[in-house]
Amino acid sequence: MNTTTAPGMDLLHHLHLVAPTWPALPDATEFVPDDEPLPAGDRPDLTLTWWDIPPTVLHPDRHFGARTDSLLHAEGAPAPVALVSWAPVTGARYGRGWLWRCEVHVTAAPGETGFNYDCPTTGRSTTRDGARDAAAAHLRSSRPDAAVPYLGRRQHAFRRWI
């Protein structure tokens, strides 16, 4: 299997359309194999930064109508680790509300489930800042390794953003 990056494939098309200055995707050789999880002491610090983008209906949300305006960047991660959208919400006062969605590709440690999966955690808030705070709190408590550049996260970035 060829794991090198083809010319022009260092940009994640859908991501760089909404965030043109997002860091380019590093070459596959700079990523850690999924079956060699880093111990907690060797992981990079989880440095989170919110990126504001123009309200955009992202490709996966085109049938739902969620307008994403915030992407959460973890330094070292190849793609956003969470996002915040203004979307239709059942039971919300005006039919819409702020939703956040974790975008971390979870790599299972050997001896655990043995499966890699996309984190299914989402939440909602009455305010954009509340959604941002909840997403960041989820990452700090449940996904402290979100900045580790596992090879599966590179593939997830391709699948999600190209």
Long-range contacts (C-beta under 8 A, 24 or more apart in sequence): 3-28, 3-29, 3-151, 4-28, 4-29, 9-162, 12-78, 12-79, 12-157, 12-158, 12-161, 12-162, 13-161, 13-162, 14-58, 14-59, 14-160, 14-161, 14-162, 15-79, 15-80, 15-157, 15-161, 18-53, 18-54, 18-56, 18-58, 18-68, 18-71, 19-51, 19-53, 19-71, 22-51, 22-71, 22-73, 25-78, 25-154, 25-157, 25-158, 26-78, 26-149, 26-154, 28-151, 28-154, 30-149, 31-78, 31-149, 31-150, 31-151, 31-153, 31-154, 32-148, 32-149, 32-150, 32-151, 33-150, 33-151, 34-107, 34-116, 34-150, 34-151, 34-152, 35-110, 37-107, 37-109, 37-110, 37-145, 37-148, 37-150, 38-145, 38-148, 40-144, 40-145, 43-144, 43-145, 43-147, 43-148, 44-75, 44-76, 44-147, 44-148, 45-75, 45-147, 46-74, 46-139, 46-140, 46-144, 46-146, 46-147, 47-74, 47-75, 47-76, 47-147, 48-72, 48-73, 48-74, 48-81, 48-136, 48-139, 48-140, 49-73, 49-75, 50-132, 51-80, 55-86, 58-83, 60-160, 61-85, 61-87, 64-88, 66-99, 69-128, 70-128, 70-131, 70-132, 72-103, 72-132, 72-135, 72-136, 72-139, 74-139, 74-146, 74-147, 75-147, 76-147, 76-148, 76-149, 77-104, 77-146, 77-147, 77-149, 77-153, 78-149, 78-153, 78-154, 78-157, 79-103, 79-153, 79-156, 79-157, 79-160, 79-161, 81-139, 81-143, 81-146, 81-147, 82-135, 82-136, 82-138, 82-139, 83-135, 84-128, 84-131, 84-132, 84-135, 86-128, 89-124, 92-124, 93-126, 97-124, 97-125, 97-126, 98-124, 98-125, 98-126, 98-127, 98-128, 98-130, 98-131, 99-123, 99-124, 99-131, 100-124, 100-125, 100-131, 100-132, 100-134, 100-135, 100-138, 101-135, 102-135, 102-138, 102-139, 102-143, 103-160, 104-139, 104-143, 104-146, 104-153, 105-150, 105-152, 105-153, 105-155, 105-156, 106-143, 107-145, 107-148, 107-150, 107-152, 107-153, 116-152, 118-156, 119-143
